[in-house]
Amino acid sequence: MSEQILIIGGGVIGAMSAYFLSQQGKQVTIVDRGRFGGGCSHGNCGYICPSHVLPLTIPGAIGKHAATCWKKSSPLYIKPRFSLSLMKWLWSFQRNCNQKQMLHAAAALSSILDSSYGLYQQIVSSENLACEWEAQGILFVYQTRHHFDSFEATAKMVHDTFGKTYEKIDGEQLITMEPALKPGLPGAWYFRGDAHLRPDRLMTELKRILLARGVKIVENAEVTDIARTNGSVKSIRTSQGEMSADQFVVATGAWTPLLQKHLCMNIPIQPGKGYSITMPRPTVCPKHPLILEEHRVAITPMQSGYRIGSTMEFSGYDTTLNPARIDALLHGARVYLKHPTAEPVQETWYGWRPMTPDSLPIIDRAPRSDNLWIAAGHNMLGVSTASATGKLLMEMITGQATHIDPSPYRARRFV
């Protein structure tokens, strides 16, 4: 009998891990506390973006938002409350906001993003994925001349250090290139090498492929305990009973800290709440995905719809939809777009991004286990980095040479 692998977490990271492991002939089971693909993998903006190499931990990041992060409409909102874990996370985040760490994280992100983009191209083509993949690039659009001009130094650094090509699109040229934008904007920076897809369709397609390969998917099964013997995991206990395997993978995203007692290690992940609104395509719909940089709003024109998303809210595992956050998304879209919305709104959504204090994921064996692996903490780049994460994890589990350097994602950096 082939090796049995149990993956806890049915999001895009767990799904891609199952995809590559099943290619190696492993018997794979995915267990999810809810429905497959129902978490943060569902309603995000669907960017596959090698350009996004710069981490959140840039010098001065905390100071930049310190005065506004307590406002409910701010792009970054921290809900006032006492949380020791959040305080520790913010302290660690601040310590990582320096030039050396930024470049270290950016190099690691560049590696996994580039790999993931190429793997997506292969998978979408070879598996004939109906996930609305489009390689249109992404436009970083600015409202004011000062901020538009100021971004040039960043774009040049990203190009010179990490090879990400960009084009400067001035105002008149921008309106010709993207007629959905209002006239009078100073310009945009165009990263041609990015792509986007519809994430819920991606998850539907991955489920189809996995089931056809014999992968078992168990939904609505919450993990309550992990049984160990002499440094090895023997089984997990769930709300649907006990399940055993030879190897175990924890791909639970923002929920991972809730399992850290069972993982026997510190998991410094905070749930960073993001929002989106999905609707039909407007009368004049953008041709390209847009990042409205000064308002921190993202626009995704999908073949079957249209999504406005982004924002970052640190409010713990709060399950409410904050209307001020939704209004901020709509306001940002109205500033830049001729037809910012369409009716009816099909879904108003939130999801918890798994935010680490150094902006890098954990992809590694759990330090105190010989058959328990972690693939979590992908921050705002879960979909973008999922395919490379799945392949890297497969290589590590099967003992193959890894196609990218795994050391930046090691778990022991947090032990």
N, C-alpha and C positions, 0 to 999 in steps of 0.2 A: 504494500500500500504506500502511496506517495505521502510526503510530509504534509501534515495538517497545520494550517495557519489560521488563526482567529484574529480578525481585525475588529477592534472596538471603535466604532465611528463610521457612519455612512455618508460623510461629506465627500468633497472632491478629492481630498488627500487620501482618505481610506479607499475610495473607488479607484483612483489611479494606482495605489499600492496593490490592490487586488488584481488590477489589469495586468501589471507586469509580473506579479507572482504566479498568476494563473497561466501566463505564457510559459513559465518554467515547469509546468506540470504539477504545481502544488494544489492541494485541496484547500480551498479558501472559503471561510465563512465570515460574513460581515454582520456585526451586531450593532444596532443603533437604538438609542433610548427613545427616539421618535420614529419618523418615517425617513427612508433613504432620501438623501438630498434635500431634506426639509429645513436645515439650519442655515448657516451663513453662506452655504453654497447656492442657495436658491435665488435671492433677490439682489445680489451685488451687481456692479456695473459691467462685469464680464470682460475686463481688459486683459489682454495678453501683451504685456508691455515691457520689453527689454530696456526701454528708456528709463524706467523707474528705478535706477540703481541707487539713488541717494536715499539713505535711511532717514527716519524721522529724527534720529539723534544727530542733528547738525549743531554746530556751535551756536549758542544763544537761543536754542529752541524754547526753553522754559521761559526765559525773559521776554521773548517775543509775544507770548500769550498770557503772561502773568496777570495783566490788568483786565483781561476780558474773559478768561476761562471760567469765571463764575456766572457769566451771563447766559441765559438759556438759549439765546439765538446765536451765540458765538460759534464759529466753525469747530473750535475745541471747547467742550463744556465739561467741567468737573462738578458733579453734584455735591454740594456741601454736606459732609457727613464725617463721622469718625470711622476710619478704616485703616487698621494697622498695615494690612497687606498693601493697600494703595499707597500709603505713605512710604513704605519700604520700596515699592516699585518706582515711585516718583524720584526718590533719592538715588536709586540705581540708574534710572534714566538720565538724570542730571549729570551723574558722573561719567556717563558715556557720551555726553554732548561735547566732544572735542574733536579737533581735526584728525588726529591719529586714528581714533576709533571710527570716525565717520568714513575715512578712506578704507579701513579694514572691512567694515560692514558693506560698503559699496562694492568692493572687489568680490566679496562673497555673494552678494546679491546679483552682480553682473554675471557671474559664472552660472548660477542656477537659473536665472531668467533667460539667458541665451540658450542654454540647454533645453529648457522647457519649451521655448518658442519652436525650436526645430523639431522636438518630439511631437508637439501639437500638430505641426504641419504633416508629419508622417502618419499620425493616428487618424486625423480627420480624413486624409486621403485614403489610407489603406482600409479603414473601417467604414468608410462612407458615412461619416457622422452628420446627421441632419441637425446641426447645432448653430446654424446661422453664422458660420465663420466668415469674417471679412477682414482682409488685410488692407485697411484704408489709412493706417497711421493714426496719430492722435494730434490734435491741435491744442496747444496751451494758449488760451486767449486772454488778453488783458484789457482792462477798462481804462487804465491811465498810462500815459506816456512814460512817466517815471518808473513804474513797476515793469513795464514792457522792456525798457532799455536796461534796467537793472538785471533782468534775467539772463542777459547775454553772457555775462561772466560765468554763470552756472552752466549754461548750455555749452559754452566753449570748454569748460573743465570736464564735463561729462563726455564730450567728444574726444578731447586730447588724452584723457586718462583711460577711458573705457571704450572708446571707439564708437560711440552712439552718434550717428549722423543727424543733423538737424538743418532746417532751413528757416531763415527769417522772412516772415510774410508781413509786409507793411499793409497799412489800412486799406487802400484802394485795391491792391492785389488780393487782400483777404476777402473782401466782399465778392470779388469775382470767383474766388476759389470756394467760398462757403456762403452762398446767398442767403442762408437762413439767419445769419448774423445781422444785427442792426448796423447801419452806416455810422461812421464817426469813431469807431474803435481804432486805437493806434496800431494794432497788429497782433500777430500770434507767432509762436514758435512751433514748427511742424516737425514731429518725429515720425518719419515715414515708415520706420521699421517696426511699428506696433500693429496689433490686430485686436479684434474684439469678437465676442460670440454671445449667444444668449445662454446664461449659465443653467437655467432650469431645463432647457432643451439638452444641454450637454449632459446633465445628470440623468435625464430620461434615456438618452442614447447609451451612456455608460452602463446603466442598469440592464438595458436590452442585451448588450454585448456580454456582460458578466454572467447573466442568467444562461445565455446560450452556451457559455463555456463551462457551466456546471457550478459556478460560484453560488453559494447559499446566502441569502439575505434574510436576516431575522430582524423585523422591525418591532418597535415598542417593547424593547427588552432592556431595562435599565440595569447597569452593573451595580451590585450591592457589595461584592467582596471579591478579592483575588486570593486564591489559595496557593500557598508556597510550600516547598519542601527543599531544604538545603540549597537555597539560592536559585531554585527553578520554580517557575509558575506551572502548576499542574492543571488548574482549571479556574474559571471565573463563575461566580454565582450571579444570576440575573433574576429579574422579576418573572422570567419564563423558565427558570430552572438552571441547573449547573451545566456548563459546557467545557469540554476539555480539548486540548490541541497540543501540538509539539512546539509551536512558536506563537507568540502573542504580540500584536501591534496595537498601541494606543494612538489613535488618530482622532481625538475628541475635541480638537480646536480649543475654544474658549472654556470648555467644560473640564479641561485637563487638570487644573488645580484641585478640583473636587475629588480627584483620584490620587492625589500626591501621597496620602498616607499609605495607600496600597503600593505605590511606586517606590516608596522608601527614599524619596528625594524631594528637594524643594523645586517647585514648578512656578517661577515668577511670571505667570501670565495673568494679565488683567483683561476682562471683557471690555472691548472698545466698541460701543454701540454705533452702528452705522444705519442710515435710513435710506429708503428709496421709494419712489412713486412710479408706477408703471401705468401706461395709458396707450391708446392708439397713436399712430404717427400723426403729428400736426400737419396742417395744410401745407406749410413750407417746412419740411423736415430736414435737419442737418444731414449732410452727406458723410461727415466725419464725426467720430467721437470727439467731444470737446471737454477740456478741463478749464473751467472758468476760475482761473488761478486766484484772483484777489478775493473771491467769495467762497473758494474751496468747494465748488459744486461741479459734479461730473454729469455729462450728458451722453447717453448711449442710444444712437439710432439703430434699432434692430430691424431685421427684415419683417418681423411680425408685430412690432410695437416700438415703444419709445420709453426710455427710463431716465429719470432725474435722481441722482443719488449723491452719497458721500456724507460728510460731517463725522465728528468723533465725539462720543459722549462716554465719560467714565462715571457710571452710576451703578456699578455692580451688576448683579443679575436681575435688574429691574425689567419687568415684562410689559410696561406701559408704553404706548406711543406718545411721545412728547410733541404736542401740536406746534410748539415754537420751533422745533427742529424741522418739521415738515414745511412750515411757513418760510423758514430760512432758505430751504432748497428752492421753493417756488419763487421767492424774491430774487435769488441769484439768477435763475433762468430768465426772468422778466427783464433784468438789466441788459442782457446781451442779445436775446433772440426776438425776432419779429413775431413768431408764433410759438411762445414758450411751452404751451400746454395744449391738450386736446381732451375731448370728453368721449366716453366716461372714464373716470379713474378706475382702472381694473384692479389695482392692488396698492395699498399703502403698507409698507413692510419695514421691519428692523431685523438686524442680525448682529450677533456679538463677534467681533473680530478678536482673534487670540493675540494680544499685544505683549511682546517681550520687551524688557528694558534696554536691549541692545539692537533691536530691530531685526534680529536674525532668528530663524526657526531652530527647533531642536529636532535633529534627525540622527538617531543614535540608539545604541543599546542602553537600557536603563542600568545605571552604575552597579546596582546590587543584584542583578539578575542575569542569568546566562541565556535566557530565551524570551526576554521581554524587551520590546523595542518601542521607541517613542517617535512619532512624526507629528509634531504640533508646533504652535507658536509662529504661524506664517504671517502674522500681522495683517496688513492690508493687501497682501499679494498671494493669497491662498490659491485662487484660480490660476494666476499667472505662473506660479511655481509648482503646481501640482504634478505635472507629468514628469518633470525632472526629479521631484521628491519621490514619486513612486518607483522610478527606475533606480535611483540611488539606494533606496531602502531595500529593494529586491537584491541588488548587488551585494549589499552588506549582509543580508540574511543568508544568501546562498554562497557567500565567500568568494564572489567574483571580484576582479579588479574594478574599482569604481571609475565611472566616466568623468566625474568631477571630484575635486578634493573635498572630503567630508569633514575635515577638521574644524572649519568655522562653525559647524552646526552641532558640535559635540555637546552632550548633556552635562558633562562634568564641569563645564564653566560655571554652572549654577550650584554645584554641590558645596 
